[in-house]
Amino acid sequence: MSDRPKGVVTYKSPVNPIAEEAKQHQRQEQERLAAERAKRAERPVPNRICYAELYEQWVANGRGKLPKCNRCRATLRWEENHVCPGFIPKYRTDGLSRDERMEKRKAGWDDWDDDQCDPTTPGDADPMRHEAETSETRDQVVIEGMTEEEYLMKKFGYIPSLEDFEE
């Protein structure tokens, strides 16, 4: 047999270099895994994973219309991530009761534009006075950003009159 003494290996330094190397490797591995988790958390999960049961039903039913969110009624597209804003009311929320809305509606029934018939109301009651004051007529037609005269000049090179169309 050998003449060498048997026993436990001791280090001159109180720090075990093999154990320190293993601890450092384990810290690096934990940091790497934490970075990967953070990177995955930044990337949104697609709806086909979030709503897996709904996706399976959609595929089983022949891939018809895309389903809608039960809360906000938005269409769930499978490769996007749906961030639900919450319940969105389907009907008006102006705070008026049904009776107040009906009164408002009935008030609008009697409010028709009678300015062309009634010269006592302000507005378009007197188109001739408006034309005399501003030298613009209300019946000018604006075509493609031009007045009727500019359009006819561009199209024909002159402004046609009724005599041009008589035979």
N, C-alpha and C positions, 0 to 999 in steps of 0.2 A: 504494500500500500504506500500511499504517499506520505511524505514527512511534513507536509505543510499543515499548519494549524487550522482547525476547523472552527467556524463561528459565524457571527453576524457581521455583514459589511457595514462599516460606519464611515461617515464622511467627515472630513476635517471641518467643513463649513456646516453650520446648523441648518442651512437651506438645502433641500434635496433638489438637484437640478432636473431630474426626470419628472418629479411631481410638479415643479414650477412650469415646465414645458407643457405638461398635460393641462394644467389650469389655464395657461395662456391660450392654448389651442381651443379649449372649451369656451372661453370668453369670446374669442374671435368667431367661433361657430354661432354662438348666441347672438352676437351683433349682426352677423350675416343674415340669420333667420329673422331677426327683428326688422332689418331693412327690407327683406322680401315681403314680410307681412304688411309693412307700411306702404310699400309700393302696390300691393294687391288691394289694400284698403282705399287707395286713391282712385283706382280704376273702378268705375261703376259696374255692377253686376247686371248682365242683360236680363230682360224680362222673361226669356225662356227658362232661365234658372230660378229667378225670383218667384215666378208663377208657374212652376213645373207641372202641377196638376192641370192647370188651365191649358198649358201648351200641349200636353199629352192628349187632352180632349179635343183640342183644335186639330191636331194631326190625325187622330182617330176618326174625326168627322169629315175628313176629306179636305182640310185646309180651306175652309170657306171664308166668310167675313172675319176680320180680326175682332177679337173681343174688346169690350170697353171696361174701364175701371168702374167699380161699383160705387165709389164715392164721388168722383168728379166727372164721370162719364167720358173721359178722354180715351182715345183709341190706344190700345197697348200694342206697340210694334215690338217684335220679338228681339231684335238686336239692339234696341235702345234700353235705357234705364228710366223707368217711370218714377218721377218724384211727384207724389200726389200733393197738390196744394190744399186738399181737404174738400169738404162739401162746398159745392157751388150751387146756389139756388137756381132752379130752373125757371121760376116765374119771377115777376117783378117784385122788387123790394123797395118801392118808393115811399112806403109808409102810409099810403092812402088806403082808407077802407074801401070796400066795394061801393058803398053809397057815394062816397066822395069821387071815386073814379067815374061813376055813372053821371053825376052832376057835371063833372068836367067835360064828359063826352057830349052830353046834351047841350051844353053851352056852345060847343063847337058846331052843332047842327045849324044854328041860326046865324053863324058868322060867315056869310059868303061874301065874296068881293063884289059889291054893288057900285064901285066907284065909277064905272063907265055909264051908269044910269043916274046916279045921284050926285049932282054937282055941289051939294052942300057938305059932303065929306071931303076931308083933305086927301090928297094922293093923286091918282091919275085922272081926276075928274075933268080937267081941261087940257087935253093934249095939244090943242092949237096954241094956247098961251105958253105952254112949255116949249113948243117949237119956236115961237117968236122970241122968247127970252134966251134960249140957249143955242138956237140955230141947228139943232139936231132933231131928227125925226125919230119917233119911237118905233116905226115900222121898218127901220133899216135891218137888213138881214146881214149877219156876220157869218161868213163862210171861210173856214180854215184861217181864222185870225184876220180876215180882210173884210171890209165893207162890201156891200153888193156891187157898188160901182168899181171898186178896185178889182174884184173878182172878174167882172165882165171885161174890164180893160185887159187883164192878164190873159183871159181865155180867147177873146175875139180880137183884141188889138184896138177896139173902140167900144163905145157903149151902144148896143143896138136899141133901136126904137121900134114902135109898132109898125112903122112903114117898112122896115126890113122884112117883116114876116108876112106882109100882104102880097098877094099874087095878082 
